[in-house]
């Protein structure tokens, strides 16, 4: 086989694979309404989770005070002391981050996303890595990054999707924005 024939057959196979890839339907990306609905449901689920985590932190603090490991100044309550402890803020932030990172990396969907039939994934449909999930969460600005979807009518990507190099797609067969 000559060098030219190999080159032609290689370019023909590249063209045929490119044309077959172009015919594969792309999963539609989720619009703002679905994202907002999922965010609202997840917010309602995270609030009780953070409340339980707060009670656990308070209980631990109270045990520290009762055991004498922590002494409170006059007039300071356990709750007042706890409000100024950085470890307590980090504990609550860790619980909040764990909720989203765990669901995004394990299933690609939080319970709110499942209800609105959307899923976060890489463009090759694989699940996010922990690093991607942390970048996505850190750049989401508590959900405000989703407002970008309203203005990006062509790509339907939010601010955090660009930064984490991922997408939110509709999982239902009758997908729509």
C-alpha positions as CSV (number, residue, x, y, z in Angstrom):
1,X,0.0,0.0,0.0
2,X,1.5,3.3,-1.0
3,X,2.0,6.3,1.4
4,X,-0.7,8.3,-0.5
5,X,-3.3,5.5,-0.3
6,X,-2.7,5.1,3.5
7,X,-3.1,8.9,3.9
8,X,-6.3,8.9,1.9
9,X,-7.8,6.0,3.8
10,X,-6.8,7.5,7.1
11,X,-8.4,10.9,6.3
12,X,-11.5,9.1,5.0
13,X,-11.9,7.2,8.3
14,X,-11.4,10.4,10.2
15,X,-14.1,12.0,8.1
16,X,-16.5,9.1,8.6
17,X,-16.0,9.0,12.3
18,X,-16.4,12.8,12.5
19,X,-19.7,12.6,10.6
20,X,-21.0,9.7,12.8
21,X,-20.1,11.7,15.9
22,X,-22.0,14.6,14.5
23,X,-25.1,12.5,14.2
24,X,-25.1,11.4,17.8
25,X,-27.8,13.5,19.5
26,X,-26.4,15.7,22.3
27,X,-28.2,15.6,25.6
28,X,-29.9,19.0,26.1
29,X,-28.5,21.2,28.9
30,X,-30.7,22.4,31.7
31,X,-32.2,25.9,31.7
32,X,-32.6,28.3,34.6
33,X,-36.0,27.2,35.9
34,X,-34.9,23.6,36.4
35,X,-31.7,24.7,38.1
36,X,-33.5,27.1,40.4
37,X,-36.1,24.5,41.3
38,X,-33.3,22.0,42.2
39,X,-31.5,24.7,44.2
40,X,-34.7,25.5,46.2
41,X,-35.3,21.9,47.1
42,X,-31.7,21.3,48.0
43,X,-31.8,24.4,50.2
44,X,-34.8,23.0,52.0
45,X,-32.9,19.8,52.6
46,X,-29.6,21.4,53.7
47,X,-31.2,23.6,56.3
48,X,-32.3,20.7,58.6
49,X,-28.9,19.0,57.9
50,X,-27.1,22.1,59.1
51,X,-29.4,22.3,62.1
52,X,-28.5,18.8,63.2
53,X,-24.8,19.6,62.6
54,X,-25.2,22.7,64.7
55,X,-26.8,20.8,67.5
56,X,-24.0,18.2,67.4
57,X,-21.4,21.0,67.6
58,X,-23.3,22.7,70.5
59,X,-23.5,19.4,72.3
60,X,-19.8,18.8,71.9
61,X,-19.1,22.4,73.2
62,X,-21.4,21.9,76.1
63,X,-19.6,18.7,77.0
64,X,-16.2,20.5,76.9
65,X,-17.6,23.2,79.3
66,X,-19.1,20.6,81.7
67,X,-15.8,18.6,81.7
68,X,-13.8,21.7,82.5
69,X,-11.7,21.6,79.4
70,X,-13.2,25.0,78.4
71,X,-13.9,27.7,80.9
72,X,-16.4,30.4,80.1
73,X,-16.0,34.0,81.4
74,X,-18.7,35.6,83.4
75,X,-21.9,36.1,81.5
76,X,-20.8,34.0,78.5
77,X,-23.0,31.1,77.5
78,X,-21.9,28.0,75.6
79,X,-23.8,29.3,72.6
80,X,-22.1,32.7,72.8
81,X,-18.7,31.0,73.1
82,X,-19.5,28.6,70.2
83,X,-20.5,31.5,67.9
84,X,-16.9,32.8,68.0
85,X,-15.1,29.5,67.4
86,X,-13.6,29.1,63.9
87,X,-13.8,25.3,64.2
88,X,-17.6,25.5,64.4
89,X,-17.9,27.6,61.2
90,X,-15.5,25.2,59.5
91,X,-17.6,22.2,60.7
92,X,-20.8,23.7,59.2
93,X,-19.1,24.6,56.0
94,X,-17.7,21.1,55.7
95,X,-21.1,19.6,56.2
96,X,-22.5,21.9,53.5
97,X,-19.7,21.1,51.1
98,X,-19.9,17.4,51.8
99,X,-23.6,17.3,50.8
100,X,-23.0,18.6,47.3
101,X,-19.7,17.0,46.6
102,X,-20.9,13.6,47.7
103,X,-24.0,13.6,45.5
104,X,-22.2,15.2,42.5
105,X,-19.3,12.7,42.6
106,X,-21.4,9.7,43.5
107,X,-24.5,10.1,41.4
108,X,-24.2,13.3,39.5
109,X,-27.5,14.5,41.1
110,X,-28.5,15.9,44.4
111,X,-32.1,15.1,45.6
112,X,-33.3,18.4,44.2
113,X,-31.6,17.7,40.9
114,X,-33.2,14.3,40.8
115,X,-36.6,15.8,41.3
116,X,-36.2,18.2,38.4
117,X,-34.5,15.5,36.2
118,X,-31.2,17.2,35.8
119,X,-27.7,15.9,36.3
120,X,-24.2,17.5,36.5
121,X,-21.6,15.7,34.5
122,X,-18.5,16.1,32.3
123,X,-19.0,16.6,28.6
124,X,-18.2,12.9,28.1
125,X,-21.1,12.0,30.5
126,X,-18.7,10.9,33.2
127,X,-19.1,11.9,36.9
128,X,-17.3,14.9,38.3
129,X,-14.0,14.4,40.3
130,X,-13.8,15.7,43.8
131,X,-11.7,18.6,42.6
132,X,-14.2,19.6,39.9
133,X,-17.0,19.4,42.5
134,X,-15.1,21.6,44.9
135,X,-14.4,24.1,42.1
136,X,-18.0,24.0,41.0
137,X,-19.2,24.6,44.5
138,X,-16.7,27.3,45.3
139,X,-17.6,29.3,42.1
140,X,-21.4,28.9,42.4
141,X,-21.8,31.9,44.7
142,X,-24.6,30.1,46.6
143,X,-26.5,29.5,43.4
144,X,-26.2,33.0,41.9
145,X,-23.9,31.6,39.2
146,X,-26.9,30.0,37.7
147,X,-28.2,33.4,36.7
148,X,-25.7,33.3,33.9
149,X,-27.8,30.6,32.2
150,X,-30.5,33.3,31.6
151,X,-28.1,35.3,29.4
152,X,-26.2,32.4,27.8
153,X,-29.1,31.2,25.7
154,X,-26.8,29.3,23.3
155,X,-24.7,27.1,25.6
156,X,-26.9,27.1,28.8
157,X,-23.8,27.0,31.0
158,X,-23.6,28.7,34.4
159,X,-20.5,30.4,35.8
160,X,-19.6,27.4,37.9
161,X,-20.0,25.1,34.8
162,X,-17.4,27.0,32.9
163,X,-14.9,27.0,35.8
164,X,-15.4,23.3,36.6
165,X,-15.5,22.3,32.9
166,X,-18.8,20.5,33.3
167,X,-22.4,20.8,32.2
168,X,-25.9,20.3,33.7
169,X,-28.1,18.2,31.4
170,X,-31.7,17.1,31.4
171,X,-32.2,13.4,32.1
172,X,-35.8,12.9,31.2
173,X,-36.7,11.6,27.7
174,X,-38.9,14.6,27.1
175,X,-36.1,17.0,27.8
176,X,-36.6,20.7,27.6
177,X,-35.1,23.9,28.9
